Amino acid sequence: MTPPSGYITQSRPWSKTVDALLDAALRNVSTEGVPLLPLHREVPRNDPSAAAAAVCSLADEGVAAIVDGGHNPLLCGGYGVPCLSVRTSAAKPGPEQEALIVRMEPEKNIIAEATAGLLRDMRWFTFSLVYDNMDHLVLLEPVLSDSAFRVTLVKIQTKHSYMEVAEALDKTRGSRVVLALEPSHLRGLLRTCSAAVRRPLQVLVATPHTRLEDLQAASTKLPLMGVRLGGSISASSPVPPSVDLEEALVLDAAMTVHRALEEWPKHQASPLRTQSGLCSHRQKWDQGRDFFQSLSQVNFEGHSGPVSFNAEGFRSDFSLSIILFSKDTTSEVMRWSPSKGTELPRLSSDDTETQTSSRRNRRDIRTLTGGRTPTLRVAAVLVLS
């Protein structure tokens, strides 16, 4: 029988969306004709005790892996059960902990370097950075340490400071603004700016976990761009379906477990047998390390882009894009990947809307770069004729 897998998500208004996506993704997924069984635990945010209890109950169920939606993935290490972490954690394993962690999200320092590379190639060397906590400031750390950039830092303390920030942005010489904010602050500030700022702003939302619906809602009044993980390069595309980064990472984690279970009998002599009661009896799963290696060898094209890992479980292949949001369409303007660096979207010669797409790309790039052609680190040339 196919071993079950456990899923821990944070209690949020959209957790039903995650449930529906998981149900749709796993309904027809099976190994040797047996459906892949998901066991779901919903845990309040910032509640380590509840998270530990959820991991304990899943370990007692005899799961083969646990997908963690934003808590401490090291909790799984005490039971020898691999953990697929949706959010990158700064926590480090202790001397007695075995960190069997597959990280679905790229490391923050790599995302920060990618974001810095995109800003350089857009020639955004002068801008205001609005942030609300140090974790978000880390996303722009390479920019802040580069003397080529001139950045004005603006910190949001509470919701009562939205108008003060909007007034400060209205008075600054430059029109370019980078936002690294929690969703509530982002929504509040964008609403305030659209009503209070009298001059046009060029806004880039630098937090990849920002909800698509927030960006699309704000773009009806204030043109903006967002940093997104995954997606396909195209000159212009309809508004993507309502699958956000966190949901996409959970779906890709589910597929990673499925692929590993599928490949296990091809490369292992003994069948995969999970153990129940690991938490109650304070035991470790003796096949956990081997199954972790199977998980880290998975490679496929997922909802969050290309998915593959190194031997330590770090995600080694991904892409980061700058997306321009308008009222009813989205345009990918630039993309960064570890293997290719920065590249522009390519136009297909067979596209019946090539001329319209070409004009749109010219306008988008001209807006982003202040009328200059981006300087690319790789030989990805877009010919606009």
Secondary structure, 3 states (H helix, E strand, C coil): CCCCEEEEEECCCCHHHHHHHHHHHHCCCEECCEECCEEEEEECCCCHHHHHHHHHHHHHHCCCCEEECCCCHHHHHHHCCCEEECCCCCCCCCCCCCCCEEECCCCHHHHHHHHHHHHHHCCCCEEEEEECCHHHHHCCHHHHCCCCCEEEEEECCCHHHHHHHHHHHHHCCCCEEEEECCHHHHHHHHHHHHHHCCCCCEEEECCCCCCHHHHHHHHCCCCEEEEEECCCCCCCEECCCCCCHHHHHHHHHHHHHHHHHHHHHHHCCCCCCCCCCCCCCCCCCCCHHHHHHHHHCCEEEECCEEEEECCCCCECCCCEEEEEECCCEEEEEEEEECCCEEECCCCCCCCCCHHHHHHHHHHHHHHHHCCCCCCCCCCCCCCCC
